[in-house]
Each structure stands twice: as structure tokens, then as C-alpha cells.
Amino acid sequence: MTDKDVAHQALANLRDVEAGHIRHLASIVVDDLTRTPVVELFSPVWLGQQVRLTLDALGKSEAAKAWIIQAWNTHLEAAASEEGTLRERTAAEIIETVEALLSHPWHPSALMVERMMNHSAVQDLLKTILEETIRRFANRARKLDDGVLGGLGGKVARRSRTLGKGLLGRRAGGLAENLVSSVADEVEHALDTRITEFVETATKNAVSTVVQELSNPKDDRVFIEFRINLFRTFLDTPMRELSAELSQVEPERITSVIQNGLISLTGRPDFTQNLEQFLLDSFEKMEERALRSWLQELDLLDVWVDTTEAIIEKRLNNLVKTDQFESWWLQLFQ
């Protein structure tokens, strides 16, 4: 048998799925991978460079931006025509897992909450709500019977005119109206001043109350129910309503902001160096442990080996059937 015959026979054996040669090869590859230390499988320097290159490419790629926008609009249009709710399209196991996470008690420290609340945006929002509420109440009060002071002035003016039709009566009536109007203006100005002063104090008290409530372990159950209720409300909202809400999002603008952020991040002179150092420190903590050891601790070794072997076997079976592989293979026997 010539070398050429041996080459063709060996190739035929590799391509014979029932013979299981490729399956055996895949098993050897996976076994070698799992017995190799993690630090040898993944170079921190190589990983850091690849992460930077990938993020930088995503930030500058118009194709990536167009793909994200198209995918967003496609899913949004599909949701707009669907019946039912998001709950009906979400696996029960996922819902149970998320609710279990939301049910975990968590109360931040009072100092942390205070730092979050002592922000101009939060305080301005509270001030606006309080001031608007008080002013609406004050406006309603002024409209009752055209306002108490305005009604009183009108009554005094009419009474003065009935006392005499002469100059004295007319002057008395006008004086009453002007006097009451001036008093009303002063009261309204004083009210506006007091509202501003009250809102300032009320805002501080509101922030203090929020800090106390959010950091109080006794209120854990209340906030747990609040978080779960928000999640369930989101799940039970009809798909069409969710689509209408999400349609307000501008994918073009958001994508541009994210891309600009990626470009700025990867453009920092120390980005790659800091990333590589972070990966190096993380890998050093792993010592010289093999991948198999980590998978065993996570109780994932068997399932990881089986699925990885199946993937490699499928790819190799397809590879050995190509003309490129056959040409390369036959050259080995020349």
C-alpha cells in the first residue's frame, strides 16, 4: 500500500462518524484543556488587548450601530402587534429567580442614602412637588367666593355707596376697594414668601425622613413588597403598552452616547495597562489551579465536558469533509 493509499484510508477513517475517531479526538482535546492551569489557557496581556480592541471597534463601528438600531426597532414592532403580557413569554424559572433576588433583605447605611439624597436633582424634584401642591391649594382657596378679601372689599364698597350718592360715598367705596386690594396683594406676597420658606424646610425634613426609612432594617418587608410589586406590574403589562412606552426611547441617540463613551474609555492612555494588571492580579489569586478544579467546585465539570466535546466533535466532523482539509491532509503524506 502506497503512502497515497494510506492517506486516503486514514482520511476515510476520520470521516467515518460511526467509527468514533473524531469523538475520541474531541475527548482528548477537552481533557487536555481541563487539566491545564487557567493562567496558561488565558494570557492576561492577550485578554486585555483583545478587550480593548473589541470595545474600540464597537465604539467606532457604524455597522454595529446600525445593527443595534435595527434589532431594537424590529423587536419593538413585533411587540406592538403581540397580544398578552410579558409574563406569558417569560419562563417561570426566571420569574421565580428574579423574585427570590428581590426578596433578599437589603438596607443601605444611612450615610450612603444621605449622600445619594443630598443631590440637587433629588432636592429640586422634592421642592417642585411640594411647592406646586401648596400653590394649587392656595389658588383654589382664592377662588372661593372670589376670595375672602375680595368679597369683603366689594361688600364694603357697596355699603359705602348706599350710605350716600354724593362724593363722600363714592370716595369711601373706592377707598374700600383700593384698601382691600392692597391688603390682598400684601397677603399674597407674604404667602409666596412663606411658601418658599416652608418648602425649603419641608424638603430638608423630607430628605431626612427618606434617609431614615430607607436605612431602617424594620422596613425591609415594606421595600421587599414594593420591589416585587414593581416587577410583577412590569410582567403583567400588556405587550402593546410596553411597546408604546419603549418607543419613546431613541435608539440612535442612546447608541451614539454609548459608542462615544466606549471611545473615551478605550482612548485613555492607561486603560489597557490597568485592565491587564487587573486580569493579572485576578489570575494570580487562582494560583496554578487547573480548569477542571474550578469546574468541579461549581459542580459543572460533567456537563461542561459533555457539551464541549459535542461542540468540538460536530465542528471537526464538518471540517474533515472539506476540500481544504483533504488537500492539507494528503500533503502530510507526500
Secondary structure, DSSP 8 states (H G I E B T S, - for coil): --HHHHHHHHHHHHH-GGGTHHHHHHHHHHHHHHHSBHHHHS-HHHHHHHHHHHHHHHHH-HHHHHHHHHHHHHHHHHHHT--SBSGGGS-HHHHHHHHHHHTS-----HHHHHHHHSSHHHHHHHHHHHHHHHHHHHHHHHHGGG-HHHHHHHHHHHHHHHH-SSHHHHHHHHHHHHHHHHHHHHHHHHHHHHHHHHHHHHHHHHHHHHHHHHT-GGGHHHHHHHHHHHHHHHHTSBHHHHHHHHTTS-HHHHHHHHHHHHHHHHTSTTHHHHHHHHHHHHHHHTTT-BHHHHHHHTT-HHHHHHHHHHHHHHHHHHHTTSHHHHHHHHHTT-
